[in-house]
Amino acid sequence: MLYFLTKRRLYRYRVYLSEVSDEKLMPEIAFECDAEDGLHAMELASDAYPGCRLNWTKSHLIDESETA
């Protein structure tokens, strides 16, 4: 029963970020993840790319044409 109280719905997010290399920003890349909200998505991106610059975050529904 407690499982249902603590389970949260995850949504698909895309976080756009730039990595820093030799004090220069690299081209922007997109990091996709399942997160509770936009802040959670940014936290996941920061964990995956330490020291990156987070540019923006977007809730993203996967379209069938993108997976083909």
trRosetta pair geometry for C-beta under 8 A, 3 or more apart (Angstrom, degrees):
i j d omega theta_ij theta_ji phi_ij phi_ji
1 4 6.3 -54 -166 30 41 107
1 5 7.1 35 144 -15 67 107
2 5 5.4 -59 -154 37 43 113
2 6 6.2 20 157 -6 76 111
3 6 6.4 -72 -146 46 26 95
3 7 5.9 33 160 -35 67 110
4 7 5.8 -42 -129 23 30 115
8 36 5.2 2 132 -112 137 113
9 36 7.4 108 78 -127 53 67
10 34 4.0 49 154 163 129 103
10 35 6.2 111 -151 39 88 6
10 36 6.3 -61 -106 -72 61 49
11 34 6.9 161 74 -153 21 67
11 35 6.5 -40 60 69 72 59
11 36 7.4 71 18 -155 88 14
11 37 7.6 51 37 -89 120 35
11 59 6.0 -22 143 -142 131 102
12 32 6.9 -5 -171 -170 92 99
12 33 7.7 165 -149 90 52 31
12 34 6.0 -37 -92 -98 54 69
12 59 7.2 95 82 -171 63 62
12 60 5.0 -86 121 79 100 77
12 61 6.2 123 57 -100 126 33
12 62 5.9 -114 -164 -28 176 90
13 32 7.1 168 88 -149 48 54
13 33 5.7 -18 62 65 92 77
13 34 7.5 138 16 -114 81 19
13 35 5.1 -26 11 32 132 114
13 38 6.5 157 -127 -109 141 55
13 41 3.6 -65 97 -109 158 150
13 57 6.0 -5 -176 -172 119 101
13 58 6.9 152 -158 80 70 42
13 59 5.9 -49 -102 -108 74 45
13 60 6.0 112 -141 17 20 93
14 30 5.2 -12 -172 -169 107 111
14 31 7.1 147 -160 73 53 43
14 32 5.1 -22 -101 -96 75 77
14 57 7.3 162 85 -155 47 54
14 58 5.1 -15 61 63 93 94
14 60 4.2 58 -12 -29 104 148
15 30 7.2 142 71 -159 41 57
15 31 4.6 -23 62 63 96 99
15 32 7.8 180 19 -80 70 28
15 33 7.1 -1 1 18 109 109
15 41 5.3 174 -55 146 114 103
15 42 5.9 151 -121 -95 137 55
15 44 7.6 168 -4 74 147 90
15 45 4.0 -96 90 -60 155 151
15 54 6.4 -46 -179 -141 112 99
15 56 7.7 -170 -152 99 55 36
15 57 4.9 -17 -107 -105 76 85
15 58 8.0 178 -82 23 35 63
16 28 5.5 13 -179 -179 100 118
16 29 7.4 170 -149 85 58 32
16 30 5.6 -30 -96 -99 69 70
16 31 7.8 -179 -81 19 20 75
16 54 7.8 105 82 -167 53 57
16 55 4.5 -56 106 66 96 115
16 56 5.2 10 47 55 111 74
16 57 7.4 -156 19 -76 72 37
16 58 7.6 39 -15 1 102 103
17 28 6.9 154 80 -149 22 73
17 29 6.3 -28 67 63 74 78
17 31 6.1 6 16 -3 118 117
17 45 5.7 164 -35 169 144 130
17 49 6.0 148 113 74 150 151
17 52 4.6 39 167 152 129 132
17 53 6.2 157 -163 79 77 49
17 54 5.2 -38 -103 -107 98 49
17 55 5.9 -175 -97 4 34 87
18 25 4.6 19 150 -168 139 103
18 26 5.7 172 -169 62 81 65
18 27 7.1 -141 -124 123 94 15
18 28 5.2 -56 -74 -94 89 61
18 29 7.4 131 -98 14 42 74
18 52 6.5 160 79 -168 37 88
18 53 4.7 -12 61 58 91 104
18 55 6.3 74 -11 -44 93 114
19 25 7.6 140 78 -155 36 55
19 26 4.6 1 64 33 85 127
19 29 7.4 12 -12 15 97 121
19 49 6.0 -109 -89 -170 98 123
19 51 7.5 58 -149 96 73 89
19 52 5.1 -53 -96 -110 59 92
19 53 7.8 -173 -86 18 14 77
20 23 6.8 5 179 -117 106 21
20 24 7.0 151 -156 71 64 30
20 25 6.0 -39 -100 -96 68 53
20 26 7.2 -150 -85 -4 17 87
20 51 6.0 -96 41 142 111 103
20 52 7.0 178 -3 -118 81 40
20 53 6.6 88 -46 -21 100 101
21 24 6.0 -33 72 62 68 83
21 26 5.5 55 7 -53 112 109
25 53 6.5 -39 -120 26 113 141
26 29 7.7 1 109 -19 110 105
28 55 6.1 -17 -127 -6 121 157
31 44 7.6 -174 138 109 127 93
31 45 4.5 134 79 -116 150 101
31 48 6.2 154 -147 74 141 144
31 49 6.9 -129 -69 -7 146 125
32 60 6.8 -83 -126 70 100 146
33 41 5.6 161 68 -135 114 80
33 44 4.8 -180 157 110 173 149
33 45 7.0 -142 -2 -58 137 76
35 38 7.5 110 102 -89 134 14
35 40 3.9 169 -175 102 111 105
35 41 3.9 -153 26 -66 159 72
35 43 7.9 140 -135 48 134 92
35 44 5.9 -138 -83 -2 120 136
36 40 4.4 84 43 -1 87 162
37 40 5.2 99 50 10 63 104
37 41 7.2 -117 106 -6 35 92
38 41 5.4 -53 -148 34 35 115
38 42 6.5 34 154 -18 67 102
38 57 4.6 130 -156 109 99 141
38 59 7.2 -78 -74 -56 93 83
39 42 5.7 -51 -149 35 34 110
39 43 6.5 38 150 -21 64 104
40 43 5.5 -51 -150 34 34 115
40 44 6.5 35 151 -19 65 103
41 44 5.7 -53 -151 35 32 111
41 45 6.5 32 151 -18 65 105
41 57 5.4 130 91 -150 128 131
42 45 5.6 -53 -147 37 34 113
42 46 6.3 36 153 -20 66 105
42 54 5.4 45 -145 -143 104 158
42 57 5.7 -83 -62 -62 94 141
43 46 5.7 -53 -147 36 31 111
43 47 6.5 32 153 -19 63 105
44 47 5.7 -54 -150 35 32 112
44 48 6.4 26 154 -15 65 108
45 48 5.7 -58 -145 40 32 108
45 49 6.1 -22 170 31 69 104
45 52 7.0 -90 147 71 94 140
45 54 6.3 109 98 -104 134 107
46 49 6.8 -77 -130 66 23 69
46 50 6.9 57 171 -104 63 45
46 52 6.7 -148 -114 48 55 98
46 54 6.8 -47 -67 -53 92 122
47 50 7.3 5 -148 -68 23 77
49 52 3.9 30 123 -29 115 137
54 57 7.3 -5 179 -47 114 96
62 66 5.9 -124 -163 66 75 128
62 67 6.3 50 169 -43 119 113
63 66 4.8 95 63 -4 83 104
63 67 7.8 -171 90 -3 48 85
64 67 6.1 -66 -155 39 39 104
64 68 6.7 45 152 -34 70 105
65 68 5.9 -49 -148 20 36 117
